[in-house]
Amino acid sequence: MTTFNEKLKRMTRLERVLLSIVSGLRGYILQNMPHDRREPDDCVHFGYSTSEPEPGDLVLCFTSGVHPWSVAIVKRNVSYSRAILEDLNTGDLLDMSNEGFIPIKNVSPYILWTDDQVEMNRKIIKVAGKLRDEVNHMHKYWGVKFDGDNVTLIVGKYYAWIEDSDGKVAAPYKITFKWHKRMTQKAIRQILLDGGFGTREFERVFKKEK
């Protein structure tokens, strides 16, 4: 098992520079937090480090300097100052104690995907694109969501925002299935066809007001 010091030595120049920049923002964060603790909801920002980190949180370690877990995902929270952290690059875990954790909020989920999830998404995009050409060009890839070993493809209608005469629009439908990193495009194609890609009817709903 790779030790903390070994991983520290293997950090790339880019990793060291980026993590140093992020870590250097810690003082600024504390000095510029609004007194009423309002947080923006339309951009990536640092939250307050006044509660225990939650599993799945992306956090910045506050006092331990620059290392591979300086920015990491919380796998398990133990206490206010202790958590099991996951290295974003390798998935290696570290029991970090006597540390403060600043949550990083509003980060798009796809930014935190693993390499396997990114590759799986690429396969789905390719398959969905081919099926759109072959089966029904009005059905298109609208994104995916990963939940453990399940992945959900969201299928939307081309020009979905155009309202019908009754004021309704086409709502996207979902196809959920088990995935693994060795899954072939042929297997994905069959799953999507079985799930109704290109043939399912879109539910018509009233357009939500912003």
C-alpha positions in Angstrom: 0.0 0.0 0.0 1.3 3.4 -1.0 2.2 5.6 2.0 1.4 9.2 2.5 5.0 10.3 1.9 5.4 8.2 -1.2 2.2 9.8 -2.7 3.5 13.2 -1.8 6.7 12.5 -3.8 4.7 11.4 -6.8 2.6 14.5 -7.1 3.0 16.2 -10.5 4.0 19.8 -10.9 0.5 20.7 -12.1 -1.0 19.0 -9.0 1.3 20.9 -6.7 0.7 24.2 -8.3 -3.1 23.9 -8.4 -3.4 22.6 -4.9 -1.0 25.3 -3.6 -3.3 28.0 -5.2 -6.4 26.5 -3.7 -4.8 26.0 -0.3 -3.5 29.6 -0.4 -7.1 30.8 -0.6 -7.8 29.6 2.9 -7.0 32.9 4.6 -9.0 34.9 2.1 -12.0 32.5 2.7 -12.1 33.2 6.4 -11.6 37.0 6.0 -14.3 37.4 3.5 -17.2 35.2 4.7 -20.3 37.3 5.0 -21.4 37.8 8.6 -25.0 36.6 7.8 -23.5 33.4 6.3 -25.3 33.7 3.1 -23.8 31.6 0.3 -24.2 32.1 -3.4 -26.3 29.4 -5.2 -25.2 30.1 -8.8 -21.4 29.4 -8.7 -18.7 27.2 -7.1 -17.8 28.6 -3.7 -16.4 27.7 -0.3 -18.9 26.9 2.4 -18.6 27.2 6.2 -16.5 24.7 8.1 -18.6 24.8 11.3 -20.2 21.4 11.0 -19.0 17.8 10.5 -18.2 16.9 6.9 -20.8 14.7 5.2 -20.0 11.6 3.1 -19.8 12.7 -0.5 -18.7 16.3 0.3 -15.8 17.8 -1.6 -13.6 19.5 0.9 -10.4 21.5 1.3 -8.2 20.5 4.2 -7.5 23.6 6.2 -4.3 23.1 8.2 -2.2 20.3 6.8 -0.6 22.0 3.8 -0.3 20.7 0.2 -0.7 16.9 -0.3 -2.7 14.5 -2.5 -5.7 14.8 -0.1 -5.6 18.7 0.2 -8.8 18.6 -1.9 -10.7 15.3 -1.5 -14.0 13.6 -1.2 -15.3 12.6 2.2 -15.9 8.9 2.3 -16.9 8.8 6.0 -17.0 11.4 8.7 -15.8 10.5 12.1 -16.0 13.8 14.0 -15.7 17.5 13.4 -12.0 17.3 13.0 -11.6 13.8 11.6 -12.7 12.1 8.3 -11.8 9.3 5.9 -10.8 11.1 2.7 -10.6 9.7 -0.9 -7.8 10.8 -3.2 -9.5 12.2 -6.3 -6.8 10.8 -8.6 -6.3 7.2 -7.3 -9.2 6.5 -4.9 -6.7 5.8 -2.1 -8.1 6.5 1.4 -6.6 8.5 4.2 -7.7 8.8 7.8 -7.2 12.5 8.3 -7.5 13.8 11.9 -6.8 17.0 13.8 -7.9 18.8 10.6 -10.5 21.4 9.6 -12.5 20.8 6.5 -13.9 23.6 4.3 -16.7 22.3 2.0 -16.5 23.3 -1.7 -20.1 23.8 -2.9 -21.9 23.8 -6.3 -19.3 21.7 -8.1 -21.0 20.0 -11.1 -21.2 16.2 -10.5 -19.5 15.3 -13.7 -16.3 17.1 -12.5 -16.0 14.5 -9.8 -16.5 11.5 -12.0 -13.9 8.8 -12.0 -11.9 7.9 -15.1 -14.2 4.8 -15.6 -17.3 6.9 -15.3 -16.0 9.4 -17.9 -15.2 6.6 -20.3 -18.6 5.0 -19.7 -20.3 8.3 -20.5 -18.3 8.6 -23.7 -19.6 5.1 -24.7 -23.2 6.1 -24.0 -22.9 9.3 -26.0 -21.6 7.4 -29.0 -24.3 4.7 -28.8 -27.1 7.2 -28.2 -25.8 9.3 -31.2 -25.9 6.3 -33.5 -29.3 5.2 -32.3 -30.6 8.7 -32.8 -29.6 8.6 -36.5 -30.9 5.0 -36.9 -34.1 5.0 -34.9 -35.5 8.5 -34.2 -33.6 11.8 -34.5 -36.0 13.5 -32.1 -34.7 11.5 -29.2 -31.3 12.7 -27.9 -28.8 12.3 -25.1 -29.4 14.8 -22.3 -26.9 13.6 -19.8 -26.2 10.7 -17.3 -26.2 10.3 -13.6 -24.1 7.7 -11.7 -25.2 6.1 -8.5 -22.8 3.3 -7.4 -23.0 0.6 -10.1 -26.2 2.1 -11.6 -26.2 4.7 -14.4 -29.2 6.6 -15.6 -29.4 8.0 -19.1 -31.7 11.0 -19.5 -33.3 11.2 -22.9 -34.8 14.4 -24.1 -36.7 15.5 -27.2 -35.2 17.6 -29.9 -36.7 21.1 -29.6 -38.3 20.0 -26.3 -38.7 23.7 -25.2 -41.2 24.3 -28.0 -44.7 24.4 -26.4 -47.7 22.5 -28.0 -50.9 24.3 -28.6 -52.1 23.4 -25.1 -49.0 24.9 -23.5 -47.3 21.6 -22.7 -43.8 20.5 -23.5 -42.1 17.1 -23.8 -40.6 15.8 -20.5 -37.4 13.7 -20.8 -37.5 10.0 -19.9 -34.8 7.9 -18.1 -33.2 4.6 -18.8 -31.3 3.1 -15.8 -29.1 0.1 -15.9 -26.1 -1.6 -14.2 -22.7 -0.7 -15.6 -19.1 -1.8 -15.3 -15.9 -0.4 -17.0 -15.6 -3.3 -19.4 -19.1 -2.9 -20.8 -19.1 -2.8 -24.6 -21.0 -0.4 -26.9 -22.8 -3.4 -28.3 -24.1 -4.3 -24.8 -25.1 -0.6 -24.1 -26.9 -0.4 -27.5 -29.1 -3.4 -26.6 -29.9 -2.1 -23.2 -30.9 1.3 -24.6 -33.1 -0.4 -27.3 -34.7 -2.6 -24.6 -35.3 0.6 -22.6 -37.2 2.2 -25.4 -34.6 4.6 -26.7 -36.2 6.3 -29.8 -39.5 4.5 -29.4 -40.9 5.6 -26.1 -43.5 8.4 -26.0 -42.5 11.6 -24.2 -44.8 12.6 -21.4 -46.3 16.0 -22.1 -46.3 18.4 -19.1 -46.8 22.0 -18.5 -43.7 24.1 -18.8 -42.3 25.1 -15.4 -42.0 28.8 -14.8 -38.5 30.0 -13.7 
